[in-house]
Amino acid sequence: MQELGNAINESLSESDRIAAAIGEIKRSGYDVFLVLEATIGFNKRDESADDESEEGETEKTHFESAGKIKLTSQDQKFLRALKIAIDEESR
């Protein structure tokens, strides 16, 4: 899973199209912050799961990752406008 994350990050950072778009935004006088979220799900396949899937009863596994983020004053203003509370400890 880590390898997949690294591959996605590498492909984005090497993209000429993304670099050109970010460059144009910066030339217009803006700072650029790019944050992407990906949800990757997978289930281990085995014979018993194949038998159960025919009956419609398979067990699902869910993985989550949480980290700290830095919010600018603009981010905070936008979230307040949407009436979204910010948990100061998670920042």
Legacy VTK file of the C-alpha trace (Angstrom):
# vtk DataFile Version 3.0
C-alpha trace
ASCII
DATASET POLYDATA
POINTS 91 float
0.000 0.000 0.000
2.885 2.347 0.792
4.384 1.601 -2.632
1.100 2.577 -4.307
1.059 5.869 -2.393
4.655 6.557 -3.413
3.856 5.784 -7.064
0.873 8.178 -7.057
2.926 10.930 -5.404
5.793 10.449 -7.857
3.538 10.529 -10.896
1.908 13.765 -9.709
5.201 15.452 -8.891
6.627 14.535 -12.326
3.575 15.673 -14.281
4.429 18.472 -16.716
0.756 19.378 -16.983
0.376 19.830 -13.211
3.658 21.783 -13.019
2.491 24.089 -15.832
-0.861 24.740 -14.147
0.793 25.477 -10.796
3.342 27.725 -12.519
0.579 29.738 -14.167
-1.217 30.200 -10.850
2.024 31.357 -9.188
2.734 33.787 -12.035
-0.707 35.268 -11.376
0.471 36.153 -7.855
-1.021 33.297 -5.820
0.531 30.762 -3.486
-0.462 27.214 -4.358
-1.339 24.461 -1.892
-2.213 21.133 -3.464
-3.902 18.600 -1.207
-5.287 15.380 -2.628
-7.151 12.676 -0.799
-7.263 9.128 -2.069
-9.266 6.259 -0.706
-7.814 2.896 -1.578
-9.740 -0.199 -0.618
-8.802 -3.815 -0.941
-9.875 -7.206 0.301
-7.705 -10.265 0.548
-8.944 -12.996 -1.758
-8.989 -16.590 -0.616
-11.090 -19.667 -1.326
-13.408 -19.204 1.652
-14.101 -15.600 0.632
-14.915 -16.764 -2.905
-17.424 -19.263 -1.512
-18.980 -16.634 0.771
-19.178 -14.030 -2.003
-21.493 -16.320 -3.927
-23.831 -16.196 -0.930
-23.439 -12.383 -0.674
-21.790 -12.390 2.756
-18.188 -11.201 2.589
-16.239 -9.434 5.296
-14.984 -5.951 4.345
-11.878 -4.299 5.741
-11.627 -0.513 6.012
-8.377 1.393 6.502
-8.099 5.039 7.509
-5.222 7.400 8.007
-5.346 10.708 9.853
-2.694 13.360 10.192
-2.215 16.925 11.281
-2.880 19.776 8.883
-1.893 23.420 8.760
-4.724 25.819 8.057
-4.230 29.337 6.800
-6.396 32.184 8.037
-8.267 31.947 4.713
-8.932 28.247 5.345
-10.317 29.026 8.794
-12.525 31.840 7.459
-13.893 29.572 4.729
-14.685 26.770 7.174
-16.387 29.174 9.574
-18.509 30.481 6.680
-19.641 26.899 6.096
-20.306 26.567 9.836
-17.648 23.849 10.184
-16.002 23.689 13.598
-12.268 23.093 13.784
-10.849 20.794 16.439
-7.730 22.714 17.493
-6.010 19.565 18.833
-6.138 17.761 15.463
-4.370 20.649 13.713
LINES 1 92
91 0 1 2 3 4 5 6 7 8 9 10 11 12 13 14 15 16 17 18 19 20 21 22 23 24 25 26 27 28 29 30 31 32 33 34 35 36 37 38 39 40 41 42 43 44 45 46 47 48 49 50 51 52 53 54 55 56 57 58 59 60 61 62 63 64 65 66 67 68 69 70 71 72 73 74 75 76 77 78 79 80 81 82 83 84 85 86 87 88 89 90
